[in-house]
């Protein structure tokens, strides 16, 4: 990878936040038109509380907090922008990809709120797609740019949780 390519950011071509939104929409449509269970209805209002708490916690802990860490370090969290330094504080001590974990948990929480089995089934597929379209490219970029420093971080901190 040339120095110019390293400065351009990871080779991520599709905005990762669209994957959970697409998962929720496709899951909901499949639930309407291809029901796999005659009755899949989680108890109300419990599902609103449980799913809502998961979704809100996902946004607060795994999306807003890491986003603030990026801004504090004067970096853009968009994966296709240059990364001047690896963020290792806050939630990045526990997961290398807290924003992606947050997106997956948000998707799961909304699946519970909607009592939507298809969204719940598609959530792991969404996680796999985020890995394919974003995480894999980011890891290549960061390893080539930061070398041993990033490899040491990878050994200390898990990809997901």
C-alpha positions in Angstrom: 0.0 0.0 0.0 1.5 3.4 -1.0 1.6 6.3 1.4 -1.1 8.1 -0.5 -3.4 5.0 -0.3 -2.8 4.8 3.5 -3.8 8.4 3.9 -7.1 7.9 2.0 -8.6 5.6 4.7 -9.9 2.1 4.5 -11.4 0.8 1.3 -15.0 0.8 2.6 -17.4 1.5 -0.2 -20.8 1.2 1.5 -21.7 3.2 4.6 -21.9 0.5 7.4 -24.9 2.2 9.3 -27.1 1.4 6.3 -26.7 -2.4 6.9 -28.8 -2.5 10.1 -31.4 -0.2 8.6 -31.6 -2.4 5.6 -31.8 -5.5 7.8 -34.7 -4.0 9.8 -36.6 -3.0 6.7 -36.1 -6.3 4.9 -36.8 -8.2 8.1 -40.1 -6.4 8.6 -41.1 -6.8 4.9 -40.3 -10.5 5.1 -42.4 -10.8 8.3 -45.3 -9.3 6.5 -45.1 -11.3 3.2 -43.3 -14.5 4.2 -44.4 -15.3 7.8 -42.4 -18.3 9.1 -44.4 -18.5 12.3 -48.2 -18.1 12.5 -47.8 -16.4 15.9 -44.6 -14.8 16.9 -45.7 -12.1 19.3 -43.5 -11.3 22.2 -45.4 -10.1 25.3 -46.4 -6.4 25.2 -45.3 -4.1 26.9 -42.3 -6.2 27.9 -40.9 -6.3 24.4 -41.0 -2.5 24.2 -39.1 -2.2 27.5 -36.5 -4.9 26.7 -36.0 -4.1 23.0 -36.1 -0.4 23.7 -33.5 -0.6 26.5 -31.2 -2.7 24.2 -31.6 -0.2 21.4 -31.1 2.9 23.6 -28.1 1.3 25.4 -26.6 0.3 22.0 -26.8 3.9 20.8 -25.6 5.5 24.0 -22.7 3.1 24.9 -21.6 1.7 21.6 -22.3 4.5 19.2 -22.4 7.9 20.9 -19.6 7.3 23.3 -17.2 6.0 20.7 -18.2 8.8 18.3 -17.3 11.2 21.1 -13.9 9.5 21.5 -13.2 10.0 17.8 -14.2 13.7 17.9 -12.1 14.2 21.1 -9.1 12.9 19.2 -10.0 15.2 16.2 -10.7 12.3 13.9 -13.6 11.5 11.5 -15.3 8.2 12.4 -16.1 7.5 8.7 -14.0 4.5 7.8 -13.0 5.8 4.4 -11.2 8.9 5.9 -7.6 8.9 7.1 -6.8 7.6 10.5 -4.0 9.6 12.1 -3.9 7.4 15.3 -5.6 4.4 16.7 -8.3 5.2 19.3 -7.8 2.9 22.3 -9.6 4.7 25.1 -13.2 4.4 26.4 -15.1 1.6 24.7 -12.1 0.8 22.5 -10.5 -0.9 25.5 -13.2 -3.6 25.3 -13.9 -3.9 21.6 -12.1 -2.8 18.4 -15.4 -2.0 16.8 -17.8 -0.5 19.3 -19.9 1.4 16.8 -20.5 -1.8 14.8 -21.4 -3.7 17.9 -23.8 -0.8 18.7 -25.4 -1.1 15.2 -25.9 -4.9 15.6 -27.4 -4.5 19.1 -29.6 -1.7 17.9 -30.9 -4.0 15.1 -31.5 -6.7 17.6 -33.3 -4.3 20.0 -35.6 -3.1 17.2 -36.3 -6.7 16.2 -37.6 -7.3 19.8 -39.6 -4.1 19.8 -41.3 -5.0 16.6 -41.7 -8.6 17.6 -40.1 -9.4 14.3 -38.6 -12.8 14.0 -37.1 -12.1 10.5 -35.2 -9.1 11.8 -33.9 -11.2 14.7 -32.9 -14.0 12.2 -31.2 -11.5 9.8 -29.2 -9.7 12.6 -26.3 -12.2 12.5 -26.3 -11.9 8.7 -26.1 -8.1 9.2 -23.1 -8.6 11.5 -21.4 -10.8 8.9 -22.1 -8.2 6.1 -20.6 -5.4 8.3 -17.5 -7.6 8.7 -17.3 -8.1 5.0 -18.0 -4.6 3.8 -16.2 -2.7 6.6 -14.2 -4.4 9.3 -12.1 -6.5 7.0 -11.0 -3.5 5.0 -10.4 -1.4 8.1 -8.2 -4.1 9.6 -6.1 -4.3 6.5 -5.8 -0.6 6.3 -4.9 -0.2 10.0 -2.4 -3.1 10.0 -0.6 -1.7 7.0 -0.6 1.8 8.4 0.3 1.1 12.0 2.0 -2.3 11.8 3.1 -3.8 15.1 1.2 -1.2 17.1 -2.1 -2.3 15.6 -1.2 -6.0 15.8 -0.5 -5.5 19.6 -3.9 -3.8 19.9 -5.6 -6.7 18.1 -4.0 -9.1 20.5 -5.3 -7.2 23.6 -8.8 -6.3 22.3 -11.4 -8.5 20.6 -13.0 -7.6 17.3 -16.5 -7.7 18.7 -17.0 -8.2 22.4 
